[in-house]
Amino acid sequence: MTEVAIDETLEAARQRLARALDAAGRHPRAAELLAVSKTKPATLIRAAYASGQRAFGENYLQEALDKQQALADLDDIVWHFIGPLQSNKTRQVAEHFAWVHSVDRDKIARRLSEQRPEQLPPLNICLQVNISDEPTKAGVRLADLPALAEAVMALPRLQLRGLMAIPAPCDDPQHQRVPFARLREALEELKTRHPEAPLDTLSMGMSDDLEAAVAEGATQVRLGTAIFGQRPPRD
């Protein structure tokens, strides 16, 4: 995909987000695009950067580190880790990312806090919630969310910002809203319990359900194929 095409797809994604925010009666800047650049080369990220995009989401650690090295001259990129996180990967994530969207257990949170370099600001954390209660999907159960949130808020090198979810696929726009509403309600309950905490983030909505997520309060929407095109099969 050429730089011109990236410019066009980014603008189309921004216009789509703007329409969704307007339809929901929300402020035009109430949600931001997180460009999901997994499996895409650093050249396309650089093209998106040239078109004004700053926040990028990566799922695969080594691939992301290689891109960060290739793009080290772009010092205001904000890197978000959005993929599954194993214990043996936490140090590099803590050292090289500004956000992590996929924390779903206390052990991972503690390691991220212990390994976050002192010279960096606290690592922004979203707790991943298994909002559709799928047995094979990662994420904390809603019943266990309050305890995990309290544990993360007690860690000195982390800043709990909100919640993330990837609901079960659904084609009906009204049914798509149901799990997003559930996640919003869970965040509102956490805000009530912890009014002092900066709980301002709902990371939800992707290329197939952006409108439903925005209607239910998404503040970060994760778009990949809508910006970068279809991904090749991963080996």
Residue pairs with C-beta under 8 A, 6 or more apart in sequence:
1 9
1 44
1 228
1 229
2 47
3 47
3 50
3 51
6 44
6 47
6 48
6 51
6 227
6 228
7 47
7 50
7 51
9 226
9 227
9 228
9 229
10 33
10 35
10 48
10 51
10 52
10 53
10 227
11 51
12 226
13 33
13 223
13 226
13 227
14 33
16 210
16 226
17 31
17 33
17 210
17 214
17 221
18 28
20 210
20 211
20 214
20 215
21 27
21 28
21 30
21 31
21 214
22 28
23 211
23 214
23 215
24 214
24 215
26 214
30 219
31 214
31 218
31 219
31 220
31 221
32 55
32 219
32 220
32 221
33 53
33 55
33 221
33 223
33 227
34 55
34 56
34 57
34 80
34 82
34 203
34 220
34 221
34 222
34 223
35 45
35 48
35 53
35 55
35 56
35 57
35 223
35 224
35 227
35 228
36 56
36 57
36 58
36 59
36 82
36 206
36 222
36 223
36 224
36 227
36 228
37 44
37 45
37 48
37 56
37 57
37 58
37 67
37 224
37 228
38 57
38 58
38 59
38 60
38 63
38 64
38 83
38 224
38 231
39 60
39 63
39 231
39 232
39 234
40 228
40 231
41 67
42 66
42 67
42 70
42 71
44 228
45 56
45 67
45 71
45 77
46 71
46 74
48 56
48 227
48 228
49 71
49 74
49 77
53 227
54 76
54 77
54 78
55 77
55 78
55 80
55 220
56 77
56 78
56 79
56 80
57 80
57 81
57 82
57 101
57 222
57 224
58 64
58 67
58 79
58 80
58 81
58 82
58 83
59 81
59 82
59 83
59 84
60 83
61 81
61 83
61 89
61 92
61 93
64 79
64 81
64 96
64 97
65 92
65 96
68 79
68 96
71 77
78 98
78 99
79 96
79 97
79 98
79 99
80 97
80 98
80 99
80 100
80 101
81 93
81 97
81 99
81 100
81 101
81 102
82 101
82 102
82 164
82 203
82 222
83 102
84 102
84 138
85 93
85 100
85 102
85 103
85 108
87 107
87 108
87 111
90 108
90 111
90 112
90 115
91 111
91 115
93 100
93 112
94 111
94 112
94 113
94 115
94 116
94 117
94 123
94 157
95 115
95 116
95 117
95 120
97 123
98 121
98 123
98 124
99 123
99 124
99 125
99 126
99 161
100 112
100 123
100 124
100 125
100 126
101 126
101 128
101 164
101 203
102 126
102 128
102 138
102 164
103 109
103 112
103 125
103 126
103 127
103 128
103 152
104 127
104 128
104 129
104 130
104 138
104 139
104 140
104 148
105 140
105 148
106 148
106 151
106 152
109 125
109 148
109 151
109 152
109 155
109 158
110 155
112 123
112 125
112 155
112 157
112 158
113 123
113 155
113 156
113 157
113 158
114 157
116 122
116 123
116 157
116 158
118 157
121 159
122 156
122 157
122 158
122 159
123 157
123 158
123 159
124 159
124 161
124 201
125 152
125 158
125 159
125 160
125 161
126 161
126 162
126 163
126 164
126 201
126 203
127 140
127 145
127 148
127 149
127 152
127 160
127 162
127 163
127 164
128 138
128 139
128 140
128 163
128 164
128 165
128 166
129 139
129 140
129 141
129 142
129 145
129 163
129 164
129 165
129 183
129 186
130 137
130 138
130 139
130 140
130 141
130 165
131 139
131 142
131 165
131 166
131 167
131 179
131 180
131 182
131 183
132 165
132 167
132 168
132 179
133 141
134 168
137 166
137 168
139 165
139 166
140 148
142 182
142 186
145 163
145 186
145 190
146 189
146 190
146 193
149 160
149 190
149 193
149 194
150 194
152 158
152 160
153 160
153 194
153 197
159 198
160 197
160 198
160 199
161 198
161 199
161 200
161 201
162 187
162 199
162 200
162 201
162 202
162 203
162 219
163 183
163 186
163 187
163 190
163 201
163 202
163 203
163 204
164 202
164 203
164 204
165 179
165 180
165 183
165 203
165 204
166 204
166 206
167 176
167 179
167 180
167 204
167 209
168 179
169 208
170 176
170 209
173 209
173 211
173 212
174 212
176 209
176 212
176 213
177 212
177 215
177 216
180 202
180 204
180 205
180 209
180 212
180 213
180 215
180 216
180 217
180 218
181 216
183 202
183 204
183 216
184 202
184 216
184 217
187 199
187 202
190 197
190 199
191 197
191 199
200 219
201 219
201 220
202 213
202 216
202 217
202 218
202 219
202 220
203 218
203 219
203 220
203 222
204 213
204 216
204 218
204 220
204 221
205 211
205 212
205 213
205 214
205 218
205 221
205 222
206 213
206 221
206 222
206 223
206 224
207 223
207 224
207 225
207 226
210 218
210 221
210 223
210 226
213 221
214 221
224 231
225 231
